[in-house]
């Protein structure tokens, strides 16, 4: 402490020198893990993140109002930041996690999936090689037989990848799986994150909006993610899922006419043909023949009509006959 007296007189003032703490280093990657009643698998998930060869990361688990022992398991990992919020859905949890994040890149991970130890390092290296790309995704497996090889994978000296140069392939096949995706935080903020009003297809909506501004995708060629098959995915509620996807696509094209022009009508028709025929098949599998026929008619303008007629004819068959045909095919 040192004293200071004003030249105009008056009492002496005292100045205390305060040592400020050193600024906390900014991590390269922020890992965002939304969790809801995730006690069963989240320890295995977190272990795969802690084991990453890229150590300049922060790990944020957003507990979306769990009622089980999720908090206890997460808090047993000293390097993981645990954030609790009232239940609001996975999109709100991811958005809240990113709002707490400080990293240059954001990597999402579901609370029951597993990463290869070298996943983040490879993705960061590839993203830095392509500064005009805002999204990187990896190959993944849903087969338990591949899990040991993913967990015990070794670090490489390179980051093998390919480039998807424009929006068309992603528009036709936008099912990236969130646990395989890394984005720049600046891009996430540019599109204002996930749409919390969507119960399903929120990930596809996010990817399309993000890629509208920077359509190039970095695709890692190594198998770097294990996606655990669980209930609650699009496949478990496929009819509602495809209905929501059609709404997402309609809104995206209405808000981004420049994307439609860049891709061309052929790409748009191909994507809508796939969605309408997939929805038709979902209704057939559920035994709702009347809805299947209605959806099939919607597919007519977008692609080969012979396949649509095949679906319509299938919808007219009695269920017992369809079962007999299916058993003969097997």
N, C-alpha and C positions, 0 to 999 in steps of 0.2 A: 504494500500500500504506500502511495506517495501523496504528499500534500501539494495543493495548488492554491495560491492567493491571487485574487483578482487585482489588476493594476488600479482599479477604482476604489480599492479599499474593501472593507467588509470581512467577514469571517473566512477562514481558510476552508477550502473544499478538499475532500479526500477522494482519490481515484483508486478503486480496487481493480487490479488486473485479474481477469478471469480466464482460465484456460478452457477453451471450448473443446468438446470431444471431437475426435477425428470423424469425418463423414463416413457413413457406412458405404462400403463399395456397392455399386449397382450390379446386380447379377445379370448374367447373359440371358438366362432363361428363367421365366416364372412358370412353374408347373401348377396347374389349377385342377383340383380334384373335387367335384361335387359329390357329396355322400348323403345317403338317406338309408338308415337302418342297414349299414354296410359292415357290421361287426364280423360277419362270417369270412369275408375275403379281403378286407382293406389292409390287413397287416402284410399279406403277400404282395399286394399292389404297392404299398409304400416301400417294402424291401427292394422291389425292382427299381424304384426311383432313387433310393439312397445308394444303390450299387452303380449308378451311372458313372461312366468314365469321365464325363464332363462334370466337374464338381462346382463350377461357378453358377450355381442355380439356387433358387428358393422354391420351397414346396409349401403350397397353401391348400389346406383341406377346408372346404366350406361345408359344414354340417347343416343340412337343410331340415332341421327340426327332428333329428332321429330320436327314436324312443328305445333303442337298444343300447348296447355298450360301445357304440362307435366312438364316442368321446374318449373313453378310457383307452381304447386301442390306439387311437391317433396320438394321444398325449404321451404314450409310452415311447414315441419316437422324438428324441430331443431336438432334432434339426427340422422338424415339421411345424409350421405355424397352423394352429387350429383356430378356425373362425366359426362361430355359431350364429345362426340366424333362424328366424321363424320360417316355417315351411312355406315355400313359394314356387316350387318347381325347379327343374334342372336349369332352365335358361336363366332364371333370376339368380340361382346359385353361381353359375359360371360368370355372369356379369358382375356379381358382387366380388367374386374372387379376383377378377381382372382389375376391378377398382382398387384393390389392395396391392396389386402387383407392381414391381419396379423394373422388371426385366425388359430387355430389348425385344425378346421373342416370348410368345405365349404358347405353351404346349398343354393341351387338354388331355385328361386321363380319367376314364370312368373308374369307379371305386372297386371294380372287380376284374380289371384287365391287367395285363403284365407286359412290361417292356424288356427288350433286349438291352443289356448293359451299355451298349454303344449307340443307342438310338439317338439321344439328344446331340451327342458330339457330331455324328454324321449329318444330321439335319441342319445344324448350325453351319457346318462347313459348306454344305451344298447351298444353303440360302445366301451365304456371303459371296459365293461365286456368281449368284444371280440376283443382284440388288433390285432388279425390276420385277421380281416375283414376290408376292406377299403371302403365299401359301405353299407349304410343303407337306406331302403325305407319304406314308410308307406302305409297303406290302404288309399283310397281316394273315393270321391263320385262326380259324375257329376249331381246329382239330386238336384235342388234348395230346395226341401223339407228338405234336410239334412243340409242346410246351418245354420239355427239358432242353431242347436245342436252343430255344429262344432265351431261356433263363441263364444258360451257361455260355452264351455267345461271347466271343473274344473281340477285343478292340482291333480295329483296322487302322491302317495309315492313311486310307483314302475314304471317300464317301461316294460310292457308286450310285449313280442316278441317271434318269433321263428327264427330258423336258416335254411337257404338254404345252404347245406353243400358243394355243388360242382357246376360246371358251367352248367351242362346239363339243369336244369329247366330254368335258365336265358337265355340260348341259344335258347331254344324252344319258350320262351315267354319273350322277352326283353323290353316290352313296360312299362317302369317303371313310366313314367310321371316325368319330371324334377323337378316339384315343390314338389315332395314327396321324393326327393333324398338328402342325405347328404354323403359327401366323405371326406376322410382325404386330407388335402392340399398337403401333401407329395406325395400321390398317384396321385393326379391331375397333379402335376409337373412331376412325373415319366413318364406319358404317354403324356405329353405336351399338355394337354387340348383337346378342341374340334377341329375337322378338319374344318377349315374355307372354304375349297373348296366344302363342301357339303351343298346344299340348304335344303335338307330334309334328314331324317334318321341320322342326325349328332349326336343325342342323343344315339341311339342304337349303332352306331360306337364307341362312347366314352365309353359306359358301357362295351361292349365286350372287348375292349382293356384294360380297367382297371381291369376287372375281370380275364383276362388271367393271371395276376400276383398274384392275391389273390381272388380266386373264391367264397369264402364264403360270403353270403349276410345276413345281419341282417334285418329281416322283422318285423316291428311293427304291432301288431294285432289290435290296436285301429284305429278308423276312424279319421284321423288327418288333412286331406287336402280336400278342396273343389276345384275341377277343373271346372272352368267356361267354358261351351261349347262356342267356338268361331270359326269363319271362319278361314281357313288357316291351319287346322290340317291335319294329314295324311288322315283322313277320308274324307276330302273335296277334296283331290287329290289322291285318293287311288291307281289309276293305276301307276302314276309316283312314288308314295311312295313305292309300292312293287317292282317296277323295281329297284329303288335305293337300297332298302334293299337287294335284291339279289346280287347286286354289292358289298355292304358292307360285306355281308357274304362271298362272294368269296375271297375278299381281306383279310379278317380276317383269314380264314383258310389257305390261302397261306402264310401269315406272321407268323402264329402260328400253325405249324403242331403238336406241342406237345399238344395243346388243342384238336385237332381232335382225337389224339391217346387216350387222357385221357377220352374223352366223349364216344368214340366208334362210329362206322359207323351207328348204329341204331338211335342214337340221331341226327346225322347230317342229315340222310335221313328224319327223322320225321320233322325237322325244314324246310328242303327244300320242302317237300310235302305240308306243311302248306302254305309256301310262294307262291308256284306255283298255288295251288288251289285257294288261296285268290286272286291272280292276275287274274285268270280265271274268278272268280265270279265278280270281278270289271269290266272286259270287258263285261260280260253278262249284268250287270246292266246298263252299258253305251250303250248297243245295238250294240257293236262291236263284232259280232259273229265270224268273221274270225280270229281276234286276240285271242278271247277266245279259239277257237279250237287249235290254235298254242301253247298257254300257257298250255292247258290241256295235250298235248302230252309231254311237258317237265316234267309234274308231274308224268307221268307213272312209271319211274324207282324207285320212292321214297316211294310209299305207295299203299294202296288198289286201284286196278284198277277199281273196280265196280263203285266207286264214280266218278272217272275220266270219265268213259264211260257215266255216268249219265249227267255230265256237257257237254260232247260232244253232246249227243243227245239233250240236251236242246238248244244248240247253233244252231241246225239244224231246230228247230221249227220256223215258222213265228212269228214275233213279236206280231201280233194280237192274235194268239193262246196262246202264253206265257202269255199275259195279261189276257186272259179269264181264264186260269188255275190258275193264281195267285189270281184273284178275287174269284174263287170258293173255293180256299184254305182258304181265309179269311172268 
